Amino acid sequence: MPFAQAAGAKLYFEDTGAGDPIVFAHEFGGDYRSWNDQVRALSRRYRCITFNARGFPPSEVPESDDAYGYEHAAADMAAVMRHLAIPRAHIVGLSMGGYAALVFAMRYPGMVSAMVVAGCGSGSDPSARAAYVAEIPARAERLLAAGIALKVEESSKDPTRVQLRRKDAKGWEEFLRYMGEQSVVGSALTLRNVQGKRPALHEFENALRRLTIPVLVVVGDEDEHCILPSLYLKRTIPDAGLWMVPWTGHAVNLEEPTAFNHVLLDFFTCAQQRAALAG
């Protein structure tokens, strides 16, 4: 199995297709397989790199809190690209992966050519911030005590997830099955140290305003926790566009793969044309 060495963990990755590279970063509820529909479509024109975050097998699962964090997530993306000798890539991230993509672009601006940030910003709405942060430690402890089945059960009842069940019953079953294969230790430590300790998006405002790459912000109109943060990103990042997807929840790429793939292809094509014209 192919692995890239990052600081404190080996990361499993898959490398499909040829052309300009796209690196995909998955959400807390998913893994590298969450991008299968995108890889099948986009690898006809692009080199598609998917990888599992630390704590998500077959990537390594460190067992200490200090091995996890949003800064690790950004550095891990850089480690995968360096392992594959990719100096610069388009980046696509969903939720936790979208947050990692933003931090990656702020920390390593020369390594990003264009970026898609989908379903990002849970816990960043100031009106809900304190409650969000306060409940994370208890959620992590419950998960450790109950096992990965609790994560699956909670996701199956999440009002921002049921849209997938309504639209694609087979895809819904696959999503939950893959989640059930995740590590409870990796999930709990990620929850406690990534989601529980990452800053709200507005704390990065100065750095976000300095981004010069084109950014497409994507959010489902039924993804309640991410709508206001997505609007904030649109208003703050200088070259950002916003695609709000109707009748759609959190995992836009799983719910509406055809539309998502079409928009990504169009966005990356336009970004490359603009870069060529700029010389």
Secondary structure in CASP SS format (residue, H / E / C, confidence):
PFRMAT SS
TARGET T0000
AUTHOR 0000-0000-0000
METHOD secondary structure of the structure
MODEL  1
M C 1.00
P C 1.00
F E 1.00
A E 1.00
Q E 1.00
A E 1.00
A C 1.00
G C 1.00
A E 1.00
K E 1.00
L E 1.00
Y E 1.00
F E 1.00
E E 1.00
D E 1.00
T E 1.00
G C 1.00
A C 1.00
G C 1.00
D C 1.00
P E 1.00
I E 1.00
V E 1.00
F E 1.00
A E 1.00
H C 1.00
E C 1.00
F C 1.00
G C 1.00
G C 1.00
D C 1.00
Y H 1.00
R H 1.00
S H 1.00
W H 1.00
N H 1.00
D H 1.00
Q H 1.00
V H 1.00
R H 1.00
A H 1.00
L H 1.00
S C 1.00
R C 1.00
R C 1.00
Y C 1.00
R E 1.00
C E 1.00
I E 1.00
T E 1.00
F E 1.00
N C 1.00
A C 1.00
R C 1.00
G C 1.00
F C 1.00
P C 1.00
P C 1.00
S C 1.00
E C 1.00
V C 1.00
P C 1.00
E C 1.00
S C 1.00
D H 1.00
D H 1.00
A H 1.00
Y C 1.00
G C 1.00
Y H 1.00
E H 1.00
H H 1.00
A H 1.00
A H 1.00
A H 1.00
D H 1.00
M H 1.00
A H 1.00
A H 1.00
V H 1.00
M H 1.00
R H 1.00
H H 1.00
L C 1.00
A C 1.00
I C 1.00
P C 1.00
R C 1.00
A E 1.00
H E 1.00
I E 1.00
V E 1.00
G E 1.00
L E 1.00
S C 1.00
M H 1.00
G H 1.00
G H 1.00
Y H 1.00
A H 1.00
A H 1.00
L H 1.00
V H 1.00
F H 1.00
A H 1.00
M H 1.00
R H 1.00
Y C 1.00
P H 1.00
G H 1.00
M H 1.00
V E 1.00
S E 1.00
A E 1.00
M E 1.00
V E 1.00
V E 1.00
A E 1.00
G C 1.00
C C 1.00
G C 1.00
S C 1.00
G C 1.00
S C 1.00
D C 1.00
P C 1.00
S C 1.00
A C 1.00
R H 1.00
A H 1.00
A H 1.00
Y H 1.00
V H 1.00
A H 1.00
E H 1.00
I H 1.00
P H 1.00
A H 1.00
R H 1.00
A H 1.00
E H 1.00
R H 1.00
L H 1.00
L H 1.00
A H 1.00
A H 1.00
G C 1.00
I H 1.00
A H 1.00
L H 1.00
K H 1.00
V H 1.00
E H 1.00
E H 1.00
S H 1.00
S H 1.00
K H 1.00
D C 1.00
P C 1.00
T C 1.00
R C 1.00
V H 1.00
Q H 1.00
L H 1.00
R H 1.00
R H 1.00
K H 1.00
D C 1.00
A H 1.00
K H 1.00
G H 1.00
W H 1.00
E H 1.00
E H 1.00
F H 1.00
L H 1.00
R H 1.00
Y H 1.00
M H 1.00
G H 1.00
E C 1.00
Q C 1.00
S C 1.00
V H 1.00
V H 1.00
G H 1.00
S H 1.00
A H 1.00
L H 1.00
T H 1.00
L H 1.00
R H 1.00
N H 1.00
V H 1.00
Q H 1.00
G C 1.00
K C 1.00
R C 1.00
P C 1.00
A C 1.00
L H 1.00
H H 1.00
E H 1.00
F H 1.00
E H 1.00
N H 1.00
A H 1.00
L H 1.00
R H 1.00
R C 1.00
L C 1.00
T C 1.00
I C 1.00
P C 1.00
V E 1.00
L E 1.00
V E 1.00
V E 1.00
V E 1.00
G E 1.00
D C 1.00
E C 1.00
D C 1.00
E H 1.00
H H 1.00
C H 1.00
I H 1.00
L H 1.00
P H 1.00
S H 1.00
L H 1.00
Y H 1.00
L H 1.00
K H 1.00
R H 1.00
T H 1.00
I C 1.00
P C 1.00
D C 1.00
A E 1.00
G E 1.00
L E 1.00
W E 1.00
M E 1.00
V E 1.00
P C 1.00
W C 1.00
T C 1.00
G C 1.00
H C 1.00
A C 1.00
V H 1.00
N H 1.00
L H 1.00
E H 1.00
E C 1.00
P H 1.00
T H 1.00
A H 1.00
F H 1.00
N H 1.00
H H 1.00
V H 1.00
L H 1.00
L H 1.00
D H 1.00
F H 1.00
F H 1.00
T H 1.00
C H 1.00
A H 1.00
Q H 1.00
Q H 1.00
R H 1.00
A H 1.00
A H 1.00
L H 1.00
A H 1.00
G C 1.00
END
